[in-house]
Amino acid sequence: MPTRKKTFSLRYLVGVPVSVIIAGAVTISFLAAIENLRFIRATDQILQTVVLVRNVASMMKEYAPQPGQDILADLSRFGQLADLPINPWHEPLRVAGGVNNSMRIETDLPTRDCRRLAFYLMARDPTDLGLQSIEAAYGIQPAWLRAYPSPPATHAHPEAAVENACGTEAYARLGLVFRIR
């Protein structure tokens, strides 16, 4: 009889922690999958916005937004955009005209995703994307810091430029400049 009692206690002693570890691993995997889906959605949203603006610009040859002009308002007025885009972290996407026929897309997102998105766009061929620059800002009084092209001080280490630009706060604002034509 005492052996049976030890086996019963041993089963709980080992079984409960193993079950907790398995449940924790499943939870972490689930949360990582959700975070990856958010990142994919945000990336897709930004690149689709670039394509949409370029398509409108190719259809309307005279369309050349001025610096600071709200491009999303233009797209809504042209019937190309039903709702204003909100990223997966419930922050708005802002698209404004830039200098030399460019557009600036800004959005707020978690710092780790700021870095991840910057690295992702830099890993793809930025010139093929028409990406002219990546900047980020963070904190109460944000100052834009360039991540791409890397500033001269970090030119040999673009990772350092991205880390510095996105900062250490919980959230950062990412600014991407794409050419329109």
VMD Tcl script that draws the C-alpha trace (Angstrom):
set ca {
  {0.00 0.00 0.00}
  {2.68 2.61 0.78}
  {4.16 2.14 -2.71}
  {0.85 3.02 -4.29}
  {0.64 6.22 -2.26}
  {4.17 7.25 -3.31}
  {3.33 6.65 -6.96}
  {0.19 8.72 -6.64}
  {2.11 11.63 -5.02}
  {4.94 11.33 -7.52}
  {2.48 11.55 -10.41}
  {1.18 14.88 -9.10}
  {4.62 16.10 -8.15}
  {5.91 15.56 -11.69}
  {2.68 15.86 -13.69}
  {1.54 19.27 -12.49}
  {4.81 21.14 -13.24}
  {5.12 19.42 -16.62}
  {1.54 20.40 -17.45}
  {2.23 24.00 -16.44}
  {5.38 24.09 -18.59}
  {3.50 22.70 -21.59}
  {0.66 25.21 -21.13}
  {3.22 28.03 -20.88}
  {4.96 26.90 -24.05}
  {1.66 26.75 -25.94}
  {0.74 30.24 -24.68}
  {4.10 31.69 -25.71}
  {3.81 30.08 -29.14}
  {0.30 31.48 -29.55}
  {1.41 35.00 -28.55}
  {4.39 34.84 -30.92}
  {2.09 33.80 -33.76}
  {-0.23 36.73 -33.03}
  {2.74 39.13 -32.96}
  {3.97 37.76 -36.31}
  {0.52 38.24 -37.81}
  {0.47 41.84 -36.57}
  {3.86 42.49 -38.11}
  {2.85 40.93 -41.43}
  {-0.38 42.96 -41.47}
  {1.45 46.22 -40.73}
  {4.07 45.57 -43.41}
  {1.42 44.63 -45.93}
  {-0.63 47.71 -45.07}
  {2.32 50.04 -45.62}
  {3.40 48.45 -48.90}
  {-0.19 48.33 -50.20}
  {-0.56 52.04 -49.42}
  {2.59 52.75 -51.43}
  {1.23 50.74 -54.37}
  {-2.16 52.47 -54.15}
  {-0.61 55.95 -54.19}
  {1.61 55.00 -57.12}
  {-1.37 53.60 -59.04}
  {-3.34 56.82 -58.50}
  {-0.31 58.84 -59.58}
  {0.08 56.77 -62.75}
  {-3.62 57.13 -63.61}
  {-3.70 60.84 -62.82}
  {-0.53 62.20 -64.38}
  {-1.13 65.66 -62.90}
  {-1.28 64.31 -59.34}
  {1.74 65.59 -57.44}
  {1.08 66.07 -53.73}
  {2.77 69.03 -52.11}
  {4.93 68.59 -49.00}
  {2.67 68.00 -46.03}
  {-0.44 67.39 -48.15}
  {-2.67 64.65 -46.69}
  {-2.49 61.88 -49.30}
  {-5.03 59.69 -47.49}
  {-7.60 62.50 -47.74}
  {-6.82 62.70 -51.48}
  {-7.31 58.94 -51.88}
  {-10.65 59.16 -50.05}
  {-11.74 62.06 -52.25}
  {-10.77 60.08 -55.38}
  {-12.84 57.11 -54.15}
  {-9.76 54.88 -53.74}
  {-9.92 54.54 -49.96}
  {-13.04 53.72 -47.94}
  {-11.61 53.87 -44.40}
  {-8.51 55.47 -42.96}
  {-5.95 52.74 -42.23}
  {-5.32 51.77 -38.62}
  {-2.32 49.54 -37.93}
  {-2.64 46.29 -35.92}
  {-1.68 48.14 -32.72}
  {-4.67 50.48 -33.22}
  {-2.57 53.45 -34.28}
  {-3.36 55.50 -37.40}
  {-1.30 55.41 -40.55}
  {-0.45 58.92 -41.75}
  {0.61 59.58 -45.33}
  {1.73 63.01 -46.43}
  {3.35 64.42 -49.53}
  {7.08 64.95 -49.40}
  {9.65 66.82 -51.42}
  {10.65 65.73 -54.94}
  {7.50 63.71 -55.62}
  {7.72 61.50 -52.54}
  {5.38 60.40 -49.77}
  {6.05 60.06 -46.09}
  {4.27 57.29 -44.19}
  {4.26 57.52 -40.41}
  {2.83 55.21 -37.79}
  {3.29 54.47 -34.11}
  {4.15 50.92 -33.13}
  {5.98 48.97 -30.42}
  {9.73 49.60 -30.44}
  {10.62 45.98 -31.23}
  {8.34 46.17 -34.29}
  {9.87 49.52 -35.29}
  {13.25 47.80 -35.41}
  {11.85 44.71 -37.07}
  {10.10 46.70 -39.81}
  {13.16 48.85 -40.46}
  {15.39 45.77 -40.72}
  {12.86 44.03 -42.95}
  {12.67 46.94 -45.39}
  {16.45 47.36 -45.39}
  {16.92 43.62 -46.07}
  {14.73 43.88 -49.15}
  {16.25 46.00 -51.88}
  {15.26 49.51 -50.73}
  {15.85 51.00 -54.18}
  {13.47 48.46 -55.76}
  {10.84 49.48 -53.20}
  {11.50 53.15 -53.92}
  {12.42 53.59 -50.26}
  {14.38 56.79 -49.82}
  {14.73 56.95 -46.06}
  {13.71 55.45 -42.73}
  {13.52 57.59 -39.62}
  {12.16 56.94 -36.17}
  {11.35 59.00 -33.11}
  {10.42 58.15 -29.54}
  {9.72 59.79 -26.23}
  {7.67 62.80 -25.17}
  {9.40 65.31 -27.45}
  {10.48 63.12 -30.34}
  {13.35 64.08 -32.58}
  {13.58 62.17 -35.84}
  {16.68 60.00 -36.08}
  {17.73 58.50 -39.38}
  {18.08 54.72 -39.66}
  {18.40 54.44 -43.45}
  {20.50 55.44 -45.19}
  {22.71 55.01 -42.18}
  {24.15 58.22 -40.76}
  {27.93 58.53 -41.31}
  {28.68 57.71 -37.66}
  {26.97 54.31 -37.97}
  {27.45 53.65 -41.68}
  {29.48 50.50 -41.05}
  {26.84 49.26 -38.56}
  {23.31 49.90 -39.86}
  {21.95 47.85 -36.95}
  {23.22 50.52 -34.56}
  {21.46 53.22 -36.59}
  {18.15 51.34 -36.36}
  {18.58 50.61 -32.64}
  {19.39 54.27 -31.97}
  {16.52 55.61 -34.09}
  {13.80 53.36 -32.64}
  {15.05 53.99 -29.11}
  {14.24 52.25 -25.86}
  {10.74 53.50 -25.06}
  {7.75 51.13 -25.29}
  {6.53 52.76 -28.51}
  {8.25 54.53 -31.37}
  {7.04 56.49 -34.39}
  {8.37 55.16 -37.68}
  {8.69 57.45 -40.71}
  {9.23 55.95 -44.16}
  {9.81 58.04 -47.27}
  {8.98 56.43 -50.61}
  {9.15 57.92 -54.06}
  {5.79 58.20 -55.78}
  {7.01 57.91 -59.37}
}
mol new
graphics top color blue
foreach p $ca { graphics top sphere $p radius 0.5 }
foreach p [lrange $ca 0 end-1] q [lrange $ca 1 end] { graphics top cylinder $p $q radius 0.2 }
display resetview
